[in-house]
């Protein structure tokens, strides 16, 4: 039976010559359809197609040809007749484009579309498809103009017009400005260009597409470092001249992903610099993507690679904890204690949350140490001046003070949500008194409290389980398994299709890593690893195989699991990953006035194979309101909404830019908006 546990895999560093069967689709097995059009002008959508010529080739041989005149539905301008020789009389009995286009698309189905100056030809074809309500397939398109400019020097080819290239390569067909003749000439030019790049190590379609951007020969020559990598999920480590780890990443297909670093698809300057320093590449083959993600987090923490930006310092979070003294107060520390809330990415956020909790749990904020047996109050400034919440009473003994710390503990455990009700009441009181800025400020801090508590209770519920075994259907059939102990991945494996899964589960449990938890809120687990496991478990098709105890979250805590929109009370409900429609928290709109918000739109270029997890990681950053995925020049668009310009820089540079999978960003605009919706400050907690 196949059993896969967390273990290290050593790999040789000796490069070897790549074989064709190790690559993506070889060029000799790729079907190309070379197309050329004649038109009534140069404007797609306004001008029309008059002739289509196409040649289908594979392995250097012509498989089929297609040529037809097309009735453009209008007269052909005299200057076009002079160029092409196609007159209005020649096309008057020809079929219309709505009859020709489906035939061409069927002819080209499954092939790579090639054209000389491809944007011109594909532009007209797409416009025709749009005009006739014909779906346009997602073709891979190759432009011989771009390829020629990439392969040939200016001295060798001052011009890359089809007629000039036909003369340069002495092709068998002379271009005549007729569609089929020009398509045949383009076929010969394509073959000549492919022969040139073949001498530079380009043998597959993927390599040919990646070859078009400018890539140094030194960068391309290092592809052999990836020759030993398997087509399997796992983690890869780029190592430098002193065998130091330069970069750590994950992939569902190790060889395909790593080879991309040595092609034109890698445009990040830092990564090109890293590739130049690389001397060998190690890898750890994993059972599935979850194990690869966990392995990546652990290796990042162990090696702190200089070219990684995210997750290198998992212990650098900030925690709010009660001090160990007669009159405990809240302190912001790096190391959590048993009763702590966190982690927070920034100390300033943790301090703001601590101040709010101290005020509504009636905890002192004065920092003087009060010996056991003494009273709080005599030297504490009045609450109105020093903001020490406990100074509401002139003097407090230890017994009188004790309910405050106990309320904080019960609040963390989800046993008492009285502080949130107090915050809500205060927000409504401020709004009713038309103190709108104060109301909005308290609303936002309350949102931070809710988010932090939700995050910790969610992860604490998982880490409280000594053992949890879960399964997900594998994409290729069979099952993916994870054995989780105290919030850590202890073992991972797969049962292939047709293999009984339970013996595999039993073997994984027997060989799983031993985990010794501690007394901290997450029992010593890394918040990032526990969060990764929780997201995997929250997916719709994940199933629990067995658990050491019931997996549950606090009942009272369930009532505040909401998507808190920090600057706009939208009334939307959150999908918490647990299907419980009976409890909720939602914002409502008191009649408030004007406030100012600073907005930014951040355009994000991300690694294509990691867009979903990159989007989720960006969405989790403080200050990010929404994240949209899109098709176009950018992969993701993040909407950032904060209260000052300095915070925008912090969110983008210290947050979004450090998310693994983000290649580059551009803060496109930053503006102030004035809207009554921006200051909706109240919310209610549903029963």
N, C-alpha and C positions, 0 to 999 in steps of 0.2 A: 504494500500500500504506500502511496506517496505521503511522506511526512516531511514537513518543512518547519524548522524552529529557527529562532533568531541566532545566527552564528556568523562568524567572519569568514570571508572567502578570499583567499590569496589568489592573485592573478599574475601571470608573467608579463614582463614589460618589453618583450622582444617583438618588434613589428614584423609583419609578413605581408607578402604581395596579396592584394585582394583578388578574389575570383569573381567571375560574372555572377555565379549563383549566390554570392554573398551580398550583392547589391540590390537596389530597388529594380524596377522594371528596366532591363537593358534596352538601349536604344534600338538594337536590332530586332527586338520583339515589340517595339512600340509602333502603333498605327498612327500615322499622320494623315490629315486631310489638308492639303494645300489649296487655298481658295483665293480667287481674285475676282473683283467686281468691276464693272463699268457702270457709270452713273450719269445722271443729267447735271450734276454739279458736285460741290464739295461739302454741302451742309446736310447731315443726316436729319431726317424728319421733315425737311423742307424740299430737298431734292430726292430723286427716286432711282432705284436700280434699273439698269437696262440690260445687263447681261451678268450671268454667274457662270464661272468656270471653276471646277474643282478636280483635284487628282488625289486619289487615296493610295498611300504607299506604306510598305512595311519591309524592313530588312533590305532596303535599297531597291526593291522591286515595285513596279506599278501594279496595283490590284484592280483599280477601276477608275474611270473618269466620268465626269458629269459636266455637261455644258448646255446652256439654254439662254435664248433671248428672253427678256421680260418686258411686258407692256407697262411702261411707267404711268400710263393714264394721262399723258401730256405730251406736247411736242418737245423734241430734243433741240436744245439751242445750237445754232450754227457752229459756234466755236468748239462744242463737244463733238459734233459731227466731223469737224476737221481733224480732231485728235484721234477719235476711235474709228471713224468710218461707219458708225452705226447711225442710220437715218430713221426718221419717224416712220417711213413706209416699211422698213424692215421689221419693226416691232409691233405694227398695228394688229397683226394676227397672232402675236405671241401670247402665252398665258400670263395672267396677272400674278403679282407676287404672292397673293394668298394661296395660289395653287402651287407655286414653285417652292416657297419656303419650307413647307412640311416635307417635301421630297428631299430638299437639301439637308435638313436636320436629320432625317432618317439616314441619309447617305453618310453623314459625319458622326452619327451616334457612337459614343464610346471612344472616339479618336481625339488626338491632340490637334487643335486647330492652328494652322500655320498661315501667315500672310506676310507680304512685304508691306511694311507700314500697317501693322495689324489694327491699331486704333481706328483707322479709316474704314477698313472692311467690316470689322466687328461693330463699329458704330452704326453703319447702314443696316446691317443684319438685325441688330437689336432694335433699331427704330422700326424696321419692318415688322418684327415680331410684336412689338408693342401696338402698332397700328392695326394688326390683324388679330389681336388677342391670342397670340400663339406663345405658349410658355417657352422661355429661353433657357436651354440647358446650361449647366455650370461647366463650361469647357475650360480645359487648360489651354492657354493661348500662347503661342510662340511667335515673336516678331523677328523676321530675318534682318530688318534694318538694325534693330538693337543688337542682335547677335553679331552682325557684320562689324558694327562699330566697336564691339567688345573684342573681337578676334583680330581685326585688321588694323594696322597702323595708318595714320594719316598719309604717310609717304607712300604706302602700298595702295591705298584706296582713298584718294582725296574726296571722292563722292561715293555714296552707298546707294545711289539710285539703281534700280533693277537693271537698266541697260548697261550701266558702268560695271556692275558686278558680273553680268553675263559676259562682257568682254574680258574681264579680269580672269574669270575661271574657264573661259572658252567653252561655254555650255552648248548643248546640242540644239536648243530651241532659242530663236531670237525673239525678244519681247516685241510685240506689235500693237500694244494697247487694245488687244482683244483678250477677253477673260481667260479662255483655255490656253492660249499661247503663253500668256504671262504666268499662269499657274504652273505650266510645264517648265518654264524658265526658272521659276522660284524653286521648284523641286530640285533642279540641278544645283542651284546656288545653295540650298539647304544641305545637300549631300556634301558639297565642297567645304562648307563651314563646319559640319560635324566631323569631317575628316581632320580638320585643323585642331579642333578641341580634343579629339580623341588622343592626340599626341600629348595632351596636357593632363591626362588622367580622368577625363570626363567620359563615362561609359554608360550612365543611366539617365533616364528622363529627369529624375530629381536633381542629379548633379548638373544637368544641362540648364535647368531653370535657375538653380542656385549660382551657376557660373556667370550669369548675365551681370550682376553687380561686380564691382571691382574687388577682387580677392588676390592677395599677394601669393606668389608661388610658394613662399615659405609657410604661409598659413595652410595652403592646400596640401602641401607635402606632409603635414602632420596627421593627415587622415589615417595613416597606417597605425597610429597610436590607438585607434578604436577598433582595429581589426579583430581583436580577441574577445570583444564584448558580445554577449548573447542577445538574441531578440527576445528579451524577457523583461519584466518589471524589476526595478532595483534602484540602487543609489550609486552614483559615480563620484570619484574624487580625482580632481586634477592635481598633480604633484609637480613641484618646482625643482630647480637645480639641486637643492639640498634635501630633496625628498620631503619638503614641507607641503602641507595641504594648502592649495591655493583657492580651491572652490569645491563646494559640495552641492549636488543637485539630485533630483529624482527624475525617473522616466518610466513610462509604461513599456517602452521599447528602448533598451539601453543603447544598442548600436545606432539605431536611427537618430536618436536624440543627440548623442555625443558627436556623431559625424556632422551634424548641422553646425557645430561650432567652427568647422573648418571650411565653411562655404559662405557664399554671399548672403545667406539668410541671417547670418549673425552680424548685426550692424552696431552693436553697443561698443563704444570705444574701450571701456574697462575690460570687456570680455576678450576683445582682440589683443589687448595688452596681456591678459592672463594666458591666452593661447600661445602667445609668443614665448612666455616663460615656461610653459609646460614641457616636461621631459617624459612623463609617463602618466597613465590613467589607471587607477584601481577601481574596482567595483564590488558591490555586495549584491548578489542576486537575491531577490525577495519573492515571496509567494504571491503577493498581490500589492496593489497600490497603497493600502493602509500600512502594511509593514514597511514599505519604502518610505512613506512619509514619516513614520516614527523613527526609523533608522536615520533619516536625514536630520531630524531635530537633535538626536543624540550625538551624531557626528559633528554637527555645527557647534554644540556646546563643548565637545571634547577638543576640537581643533581651532575654533574661532578663525576660520579662513578669512584672509584679508579681502577677498573679492566677493564674499557674501555680505549682504546688508542686513538680513533679517535673522532673528532667532539665535544669534551668537551668544547672547548673555541671558539665559532663561531665569537666572536668579536675581536679576536687577530690577524686578518689580518692587513697588512700594505697597506696604500693608498698613492698615489701621488696627492697632491693638491696644488693649487695656494694660496700663502699667501695673506692676506688682507692688502695691503699697496700700497703706491703710485707707486712703482716699484715692482710688484709681482714677486716672484721666486717660484720654485717648492720645496716643502717640503714633507718629508716622515713622515706620522703621523698614529696614530691608528684610529682616528675618521674621516670619510670622510666628505667633504663639498660638496656643490652643483656641483662644477666642479672638480671631482676627478677621478682617474684611479686606478683600483684595483678590488678585494684585491689580495695582494701577500702573499705567505706563509712565505717568508723570507725577512728580511729587506735589506739584501745585494742585492737581485734581484731587489727590488724596487728602491734602490739607483742607480744601474746600468741603469735601464730604465729611471729614472729621469734625469741622466746625458746625455743620448742620446737625450731625448726629449728637454732638455734645449739647447743643441747644435744646433739642427735642427729647433727649433722654435724661436731661437735667444732670449733666456731668460737668465738673469744673474744668475750666480752661486755664486757670492760673497755674504757673509752673513751680511754685514753691513747694518744697517737700514738707508734708505735715506728719509729724511723728505719730505713732500709734498711741491712742488714748487722748489725743488733743482734739480740738474742734476746728471745723472749716468756717471761715467767715471773718474773724477779727481783722486780719490784714488784707483781706480780699477787697478790691475796689468794687463799688456798686455795679450792678449789672448794666445800668444805663451808660456807664463810663468805660468799664473794662470788659464788658461782654462776657463775664464769667457766669454762665447760666445758673450755677449752684448758689450764687450770691443773692438769689431771690429770697433766700432765708438768711436772716442775720447770722445765726450760728447753727451749725449742723454737727451732730455727733456721728460716729461711724455707723450706728444703727439707722439714724435718720437718712444718711447718705446712701446706704446700701441699695435701696430700690433702683437708683439710677444705673449703676453698673449691671445689676441683674436684668433690668429692662433691655440694656444693650445686648447682653448675652442671649436673651430670649428672642430678641429681634433678629439676630444673626441666624438663629436656629429655626426661624420661621414659626415660632410659637406665639408671638405677640407682634402685631403690626400697629400698635398705638402710636408710635412716632410718625408713621405716614399719615395717619388721620389728623394728627396735630399739625403737620406740615400743610395738609390740604386746607384745614380750617384757617390757618394763618394766611395762605395765599388768597383765599376768598375774602378774608378780612381786609387785606391790603388792597385788593381790587375794589371792594365796596367803598373804601376810603379814597379811591382814585390815586393811590400810590402805585402807579403802573410799573415803573421801573423796578421798584422793590419787589413787586409781585412777580415780575418776569424773572428777576434774579433768583428768587427763592424757588420758582418753578423749575428753572434749569438745574439748580443744585439738587432739588428733589429728584429730578430725572437721573442725575448721576448716581444718587443713592440707590434708586430702583434698579438701574442697570448693573451696578456693582453687586448688589444683593442677588439679583437674578443669576448673574454669571457664577457667583460663588456657590449658591445653593444647587445649581445645576451640576457643577463639577463635583461638589462635595457628595451629592447623592450617588454619583458614579464611583468615586474613590472610596466610599463607605463599604462597597462590596468587596469581600475578600477574594471572590472569584466570580467572573461572569464569562460564559462562553456564548458567542454570537456567530451567526452565519448570514451570508448574502449570496444570492445566485451569481455565479461567475458569468462573464460575458460570453465565454466560449463553451458554456455548459458546465454542469457540476456546481460545486459550492466553494466559497471562500470562508475560512474560519479564523476567528480571533479569540484567544484566551486572554482575558483582562484581569489583572490582579491589583487591587487597590489603586486603580487609575493608571496602571502601566500595562503596556502590551507585553505579555509574558511568553507568548508563543503564537505562531501564525502558520497557516497551511492551507492546502486545497485538496479537495476530493474531485477527481476528474469525472466526467460524465460516465455513468455506468458502474461506478465504484460505490459500494455502500458507505455512507458518510460516517456512521457512528464509530466504527473501528478507527477511523482517522481522527475523530474527535478525542477518543480515549488515548490514542498515542500522543496527541498534542498536549493533553492535560498532564500526562505522565512526564513528558520531557520539558514542560514549561519552566521558565525561570522562577526561582524562589524570590519573593518580594517581602521585605521587612518594613512595614509602615511605621510612621512616627505619630506624634500627637498633634501635629499641625492640622489646620482645617482640611487640607487636601491630602493628608497622611503621607506627605513627602513626595507626592507625584508632581511632575512638572505641569504647570497650568497649560502650557501649549500642547503637551502630549495628551493630557486629559481632555482638552478642548477638541483636538483632532479626533480622538476616540469617540467623544460624545457626538460630534457631527456625523461620523460614520454610522453610529448606532441610530441616529435620528432619521436616517434615510428610509423611505417607504418600504423597501423590500428587505430590510434587515430583520432577522428573527433571532429571538433569544432561545438558545438550546438548553442552557441550565444556568442557575445562579445560586450562590451560597446563601442568599437571603433575598427578601423582596426588594426590588429596585423602585424606590419611591422618593418623592420630594416633599417638603413640608406643605401641609394643607393650606396654611395661611400664606405661605410663600407663593402658592399657586395663584393667588389672587392678584399678584403684582407682576406676573410674567407678561410684559407688554413691550411693544415697540415704542420706545419713548422718543418722540420727535421733539428735540430740544427747543426748537424755535418756532414750531407751528403746531397748534393743537388741532389735529386733523380728525380725530375721532376714529381712526382706523384701528382695527384689532390686529393683534400679532399672531402669526403662526409660530407657536412655541415648540413645535415638534412633538407635542403630546396632544392627542385628540380629546380635549376636555372643554366642551362648549359652555359648561355651567358656571365657570368663574372667569372674570375678566377685570381688567382695569382700563379705563378709557378717559380721554380728555374731553372736557366740555368747554364751552365758550362763554366766559363772562364778558360783560360789555366794557372792554378796555379801549384805550386810545392808541397813541402813536408810539412806536419804538423803532430803533435803528438796528438793522442786521447787516453784516458784511458777508457778501456772497462771492464764491469763486467757482468757476467751471474748470475742472482739471481733465485734460485729454491724456489718456493713458495708452501707451503701446505695451502690449503684454505678449509673453510667449504663447503661441497659438494653442499648444497642447495643455496649457495650465490656466486658461481663461476662467473657468468656473471657480476654482479654488482661489485664484488671484482676486476675482471680483468679491468673493465672500470675505477674504482677508481685508480688502480695502473698505468694505462696508462696515466692518467691525471697528474701524478707527474712530476715535473721538473726533467730532466735528464734521464727519462725513454724513450728509443727510440721505443721499440716494446714490446708487451706482447703476448705470445702464450699460448693457453690452450692445454693440452695434456692428454693422457691416460697413466698411469703408476705410478711410485712411487711418482711423484709430480703432482700438479694440474695446476700450471701456471709456465711459464718461462719468466722472464723479462730481457730484454737487456738494460743495463744502459751504456750510453756513455757520459763521462764528460772530463774536461780538467785537473783535478788534482785528486790525490788519496783521499784527504780530502773530496771532494765532493761526492765520492762514499759512504763513511760512512754516510754522511748527508742524501743522497737519501734513503739508506737502513734503517738506524735506525730511522730517523725522518720522513721518508715518508712511505715506503712500510710496515715496521713493525707496523705502527700505523693505517693502513687501517683495518676497521672492516671487519671481515671475514678471515683475514690472521692469521693462527694459528702459523706458524713458517717459517723461511726463512734460506737459506744458500747461502752466496756469494761464488759461486763455484770456479770461476777463475777471476782474474783481470790481464789484460795484456795491452801492448802498441801495437798499430797497426800503420803501416806507409803506407799510401795510398794516391794517388793523389786525390781520391774521397773525402777524409776527409777534403779537404781544398777548395772545390768548394764554392765560396764566393758570387757570384752575383745572383740576382733574378730580375725578371721583373714583373710589375703589369699590367695585361691585361686590355684592355679597355672594 
